Every structure is written in structure tokens, then in C-alpha cells.
Amino acid sequence: MNYKLLLSVVSLISATNAASCWSNALGYECCKGCTVIESDASGDWGIENNQWCGIPSSCKANNTGNTSCWSKSLGYDCCKECNTVYTDGDGDWGFENNQWCGISDSCKSTGNDNPGNNDDKPNDEPPSNTNDPFNPTNNLATSPITDKRKRVGQTTRYWDCCKPSCAWNYKAKVTHEVYSCRKDGSIEPVVYATSGCGGGQAFMCNDQQPWEINDKLSYGFAAANISGSDEEHWCCACFKLTFTSTSIAGKQMIVQVTNTGGDLGNNHFDIQMPGGGLGLFDGCSPQFGVDASKWGNKYGGLTSESQCSLLPKVLQPGCHWRYGWFEDADNPAMEFEEVQCPQELVDITGCARLA
């Protein structure tokens, strides 16, 4: 037998199989490995070199003995219990030991009571023939304001350093997802990068803090929960808040919504301000290499302006804003209405809504 010829034929077949798989027809390379990140009607998807790729059918035999749950591929452990507290496009989520975890398919509970202040899980649907990434170049017209109602709402404050919910892909039709940043403050280019609050490298960008325009107006950012709406409609939208209580009654603030709070009440805006309280999540400790639990109360944060010195210098301007323009107002009531986003806010987040 001509073994050299046989080896050549085997090598040729292997090279052909490696060079083409089902995802080539959709414009995506084949994966070299077998790690499945997502699955859809087209097949199993992986991510290699920051690009989606198709999992070859030859990998299926390697995965038949895998007993780990779906959330492992997103960087989250499997839940030990079956208590569902949140559901999204990825699956059912639980919350154990102060960490998000994936509910096993064998569990059947259907609750939806998210205790977190930060919808900090990816909506990482892979590109396919039925789910192409939204291309903002197709329509660059900013979305018109369709709801001009003034509504009554409430505010709170926070700063947890976590990757904002609206920084995940496929949340809304926008020019670009809200920027998230790496520890060094540089923009994280990978939209599906795991949040620093989940052991990853993506954090809230340091410049997404409030600042004064004049003695009656400030700009900033907020997490929100708006009655009758959802992330698809409020991510990267801007709202004018007119405060109606405390010493800042009459002052106004225009905020862009970059985040979502499952624990927020209806028409509730959680204003981002450094030193405003970590809440349920702490991304600040891993981002800055400190014990951020010392940054005041878990809810409410620091109690005096002198404590702003406890924060990294890059966060101190927003902290001083709280005790200056904001007059250390404690959760003031307000009226809010949707407005066109000032370019200054869009320039910081990189995100504008599309028509």
C-alpha cells in the first residue's frame, strides 16, 4: 500500500473540512476550537480573535459529555438552586452568593424579580442569516421624540463601575452601543466583553459622570425604569429631569439612559454619580484595585464632600458635583420628559438612537 499517497489524501480531506463549514455560507469563518458560545437555527457559534465563527459538526462528539449549563459560556456559574429572578434572550438567571448564575434547563421556575441595580448580563445573539448585526450606516437619522408627556418620577444615585446594560449589543437600534471601558480608562472595543462585575474586563467609563452647565442645568447619565417601556425604547434616549423637591427644586438635568435597574420602581431614574453608593454590585474594587466597600454606605454612598478624596482622582469631579450643583440632595422627586440628546452626551457614550 502506498502510505504516502494515503496520508496525502487524508491530509487533503482534513484541510478541506477545516477550510469550509456551514458558517462560510453566512460569511463567517469556521472555528478552530469547539467552545460553543451561542446556538441558533443555523448552528453552534463560537468567538475566536474577537470574531464570531461557526463550530464544525466534528465538535459535536466532543460536546456530548458536557454537563455544564449554558451560562458557563458567558462567564457565569450554574445556579445550585432553581429560583429564577430574571429572564432574557440568553435564558433564565438566578442570583446566589451575590453573583448572577444560570438556571439549569432542568429547572422549571418562572419568576422575574431582578434584585440588581444593573442588568449586567449580555444579550450576545450571534450573527446569522436571520439575525444580522444592525448596521447603523443604513439609517443615521436620529429618532424623533414621539412621547412628549411630562411624567412624575423619582430619583436615586449610584456608581458601581459595572459595564452598563446598554453597552451590550442588540439592546436597541442605535448608532453604537454605549461605550464600556477597560481598567486603564480606554474604550473596550469588544461589545460582548464580560463585565468587570462578572470577572471580566469591561467597566463603566470614568467620563460617564455628571457636570454642571450653569447654575440651573447639568448633564449626566442614569439607569432607568420607565413605566410602559423597555430597554429597546429607553437605551441611549435622553430625558430632561425637572426637580420638584429638596433644595434643588426648579433645577434641571438632562440625562442619557445608559443602564437598567431591575430593582427600580416605575418612572425611576438612578443618577450616576461617583461615590453615590455601589448598590448590589461592586465593579470598582477590581477596576481600581481598592476596597470600594469603604466608599461610604452601600446605598447612598459617601456622607460628606471631604470623603470625595477617598475616590480615585478621575472620579472626584463627579463627586464634588454632588455636593456643589446638586447640593447633596437626597433622592429628589422630579418631573421628566424625553428630549433630543445633547451632542456632548452622545460624544461621551458613542450612542445615539436611530429612527
Stockholm file with secondary structure:
# STOCKHOLM 1.0

chainA/1-355         MNYKLLLSVVSLISATNAASCWSNALGYECCKGCTVIESDASGDWGIENNQWCGIPSSCKANNTGNTSCWSKSLGYDCCKECNTVYTDGDGDWGFENNQWCGISDSCKSTGNDNPGNNDDKPNDEPPSNTNDPFNPTNNLATSPITDKRKRVGQTTRYWDCCKPSCAWNYKAKVTHEVYSCRKDGSIEPVVYATSGCGGGQAFMCNDQQPWEINDKLSYGFAAANISGSDEEHWCCACFKLTFTSTSIAGKQMIVQVTNTGGDLGNNHFDIQMPGGGLGLFDGCSPQFGVDASKWGNKYGGLTSESQCSLLPKVLQPGCHWRYGWFEDADNPAMEFEEVQCPQELVDITGCARLA
#=GR chainA/1-355 SS CCHHHHHHHHHHHHHHHHHCCGGGGGTCCBCSSCCCCEECSSCEEEEETTEEEECCGGGHHHHTTCCCCGGGGGTCCBCSSCCCCEECSSCEEEEETTEEEECCTTCCCCCCCCCCSSCCSCCCCCCCTTSCCCCGGGCCCBCCCCCCCCEEEEEEEECCCBCCGGGSTTSSSBSSCCCCBCTTSCBCCCTTCCBGGGTSSBBCCTTCSCEEEETTEEEEEEEEECTTCCHHHHTTCEEEEEECSSTTTTCEEEEEEEEECTTCCTTEEEEECTTSCCTTCCCHHHHHTSCGGGSSBTTTBCSSGGGGGGSCGGGHHHHHHHHTTTTTCCSCEEEEEEECCCHHHHHHHCCCBBC
#=GC SS_cons         CCHHHHHHHHHHHHHHHHHCCGGGGGTCCBCSSCCCCEECSSCEEEEETTEEEECCGGGHHHHTTCCCCGGGGGTCCBCSSCCCCEECSSCEEEEETTEEEECCTTCCCCCCCCCCSSCCSCCCCCCCTTSCCCCGGGCCCBCCCCCCCCEEEEEEEECCCBCCGGGSTTSSSBSSCCCCBCTTSCBCCCTTCCBGGGTSSBBCCTTCSCEEEETTEEEEEEEEECTTCCHHHHTTCEEEEEECSSTTTTCEEEEEEEEECTTCCTTEEEEECTTSCCTTCCCHHHHHTSCGGGSSBTTTBCSSGGGGGGSCGGGHHHHHHHHTTTTTCCSCEEEEEEECCCHHHHHHHCCCBBC
//
